[in-house]
Amino acid sequence: MIGNAALPSLFHGQPFRAGQSDKPGPGTVELSPHNTVHTWTGDIALTNVENMGTYYSAGRDPLFYPHHSNIDRLWEAWREVGATHGYRGHVDFTDPDWLDSSFLFYDEESRLVRITVGDVLDTEKLRYKFDGVGMPWLDARPPTTSNVSKNKALLKSVRFPLSLHKVVTVEVRRPQVLQSTQEKEAREEVLVIEGIETDGTEMVKFDIYVNAMEHEKVELSGRELAGSYMCLSHPRIDGTGKGMIVETSMRVALNELLEDLNADGNETVTVTLVPRHGKVKIRSLRIVYMVE
């Protein structure tokens, strides 16, 4: 979530601007710790996994508040990685569209006030700070799994768009093989999963594996597990039983991952999508190079 987000948009999510898509793509902080904890602590016996498992009711659960405080702490940890450990790209957006975005709240005296994103980026100005807990995990690497990408028979012709109702493995060609350290430091190679569509009636989860056609052999801590897409349900509160159509995208950083898998010289990346829960459609996969 932190090490695999070397650019602001990979951590925070893609820019959301007026007149453009209202769900351009979440970042790692939203997908992994945020949405996952919401679904873990919701009640699967209830229609919409209330309370925590859906947006309209999550605030009823007292756990909602320490959970979001921890998300705030993880944001601070992500920034600290850049400030004190020299990791590139671990800085917030400087775009005025983000800094000047404003929200209305009632203050402690019940007065309606407007604050901007830029007003709340310094926690000390908000009169709190997080204790330092150390980051012994920072330079650790997840273990790789041997003999999980040998069975080429699992590679079959795949036509997009597709409904992800079974495991799909596809080779994605890299536009360029980044060879030098300077090239890798200058830009991030990113797998883009485009046109992720759900109908909003249920939570959706699928996992993304890289160079692991036999993904069943990979442990949850395995390096080949590149990320997970997790979306909470978006039910309408109008008695129709319908959901709000969600169409978005997801981005997975590849620079460090391919190095760890000794695959940074390959011309293609083998991507395996594993459905875990809910119905989802995917329009396409591609690899791009991002600079911010």
Long-range contacts (C-beta under 8 A, 24 or more apart in sequence): 1-28, 1-29, 1-32, 1-33, 1-74, 2-28, 2-74, 2-77, 2-78, 2-81, 3-81, 3-87, 3-138, 3-256, 4-28, 4-226, 4-227, 4-252, 4-253, 4-256, 4-257, 5-29, 5-78, 5-89, 5-90, 5-253, 6-87, 6-88, 6-89, 6-90, 6-188, 6-253, 6-255, 6-256, 7-89, 7-188, 7-253, 7-290, 7-292, 8-89, 8-91, 8-92, 8-93, 8-292, 9-93, 9-251, 9-290, 9-292, 10-89, 10-188, 10-190, 10-251, 10-253, 10-290, 11-75, 11-78, 11-90, 12-92, 12-93, 14-249, 14-251, 15-93, 15-95, 15-97, 15-98, 17-97, 21-247, 21-248, 23-246, 23-247, 23-248, 24-248, 24-249, 25-248, 25-249, 25-250, 25-251, 26-248, 26-250, 28-227, 29-71, 29-74, 29-75, 29-78, 31-227, 31-228, 31-229, 31-230, 31-250, 32-227, 32-228, 32-230, 33-70, 33-71, 33-74, 34-67, 34-71, 35-230, 35-231, 35-232, 36-228, 36-230, 37-67, 38-67, 38-232, 39-203, 39-205, 39-230, 39-232, 41-67, 47-235, 48-233, 48-235, 49-203, 49-232, 49-233, 53-203, 53-232, 53-233, 54-203, 54-232, 54-233, 54-234, 54-235, 55-232, 55-234, 56-235, 56-237, 72-123, 73-130, 76-123, 76-130, 77-135, 80-135, 81-135, 81-138, 85-135, 85-138, 88-185, 89-188, 89-292, 92-121, 141-223, 141-260, 142-221, 142-222, 142-223, 142-225, 142-260, 143-219, 143-221, 143-222, 143-223, 144-222, 144-223, 144-224, 144-260, 144-261, 145-212, 145-217, 145-218, 145-219, 145-222, 145-223, 145-224, 147-214, 147-217, 148-211, 148-212, 148-213, 148-214, 148-215, 148-217, 148-218, 148-224, 149-211, 149-212, 149-213, 149-214, 149-270, 150-213, 150-214, 151-213, 151-214, 152-213, 154-213, 154-214, 155-213, 155-270, 160-282, 160-283, 160-284, 160-285, 161-195, 161-281, 161-282, 161-283, 161-284, 162-281, 162-282, 163-279, 163-280, 163-281, 164-206, 164-273, 164-275, 164-280, 164-281, 164-282, 165-275, 165-279, 166-275, 167-215, 167-272, 167-273, 167-274, 167-275, 168-272, 168-273, 169-213, 169-270, 169-271, 169-272, 169-273, 170-270, 170-271, 170-273, 170-285, 171-268, 171-269, 171-270, 171-271, 172-268, 172-269, 172-270, 172-271, 172-285, 172-286, 172-287, 173-267, 173-268, 173-287, 174-266, 174-267, 174-268, 174-269, 174-287, 175-287, 175-288, 175-289, 176-289, 177-264, 177-265, 177-266, 177-267, 178-255, 178-264, 178-289, 179-265, 184-255, 186-291, 187-289, 187-290, 187-291, 188-253, 188-254, 188-255, 188-289, 188-290, 188-291, 189-253, 189-254, 189-255, 189-258, 189-287, 189-288, 189-289, 190-251, 190-252, 190-253, 190-254, 190-287, 190-288, 190-289, 190-290, 191-226, 191-251, 191-252, 191-254, 191-269, 191-271, 191-285, 191-286, 191-287, 192-249, 192-250, 192-251, 192-285, 192-286, 192-287, 192-288, 193-229, 193-249, 193-250, 193-251, 193-252, 193-273, 193-282, 193-285, 194-249, 194-282, 194-283, 194-284, 194-285, 194-286, 195-247, 195-249, 195-281, 195-282, 195-283, 195-284, 196-229, 196-231, 196-246, 196-247, 196-248, 196-249, 196-250, 196-280, 196-281, 196-282, 196-283, 197-245, 197-246, 197-247, 197-280, 197-281, 197-282, 197-283, 198-231, 198-243, 198-245, 198-246, 198-278, 198-279, 198-280, 198-281, 199-242, 199-243, 199-245, 199-246, 199-279, 200-233, 200-234, 200-235, 200-236, 200-242, 200-243, 200-244, 200-245, 200-246, 201-233, 201-235, 201-241, 201-242, 201-243, 202-233, 202-243, 202-277, 202-278, 202-279, 203-230, 203-231, 203-232, 203-233, 203-277, 203-278, 204-229, 204-230, 204-231, 204-277, 204-278, 204-279, 204-280, 205-229, 205-230, 205-231, 205-275, 205-276, 205-277, 205-278, 206-273, 206-274, 206-275, 206-276, 206-280, 207-273, 207-274, 207-276, 208-250, 208-252, 208-271, 208-272, 208-273, 208-274, 209-271, 209-272, 209-273, 209-274, 210-252, 210-254, 210-257, 210-258, 210-261, 210-263, 210-269, 210-270, 210-271, 210-272, 211-261, 211-263, 211-269, 211-270, 212-270, 212-272, 213-270, 213-272, 215-272, 215-274, 223-257, 223-260, 223-261, 224-261, 226-252, 226-254, 226-257, 227-252, 228-276, 229-280, 231-278, 251-290, 254-287
